[in-house]
Amino acid sequence: MQLGATPYAFHALLADSLVGGPGMRHFITRLGSQITTNGGLQTSAVCLAGEVATGGGAVTSAASGGQINITASRPEPETAGSTPTSWRISATNVNGPTGTITVQAFVVCASP
């Protein structure tokens, strides 16, 4: 077994359960726009047509006294029974308006 094989196996099992059957074999991480603010923000990373979101998160940094608080990290759409196609991040600068925070959402997408 190669290092890193386990996470891909986990994503494959998750993707199979999301689409109701086997077949998801290709995985790619897609990035959203990088946003910098001294307040709060929401940003998303989106899968391409035909892809399914299997997970996601954010890459963050703070400067000049900013302090990040991730208030939400979730798939979209949030409608029960829908297939997720993006990942949304909500964040605030706890010390705002002092300093800045920078957030970039990412999503792991699967396709057949």
Beta strands, then each sheet from edge to edge (+ up, - down):
strand 1: 26-37
strand 2: 40-46
strand 3: 52-63
strand 4: 68-76
strand 5: 86-93
strand 6: 100-111
sheet 1: 1+ 6- 3+
sheet 2: 2+ 5- 4+
end
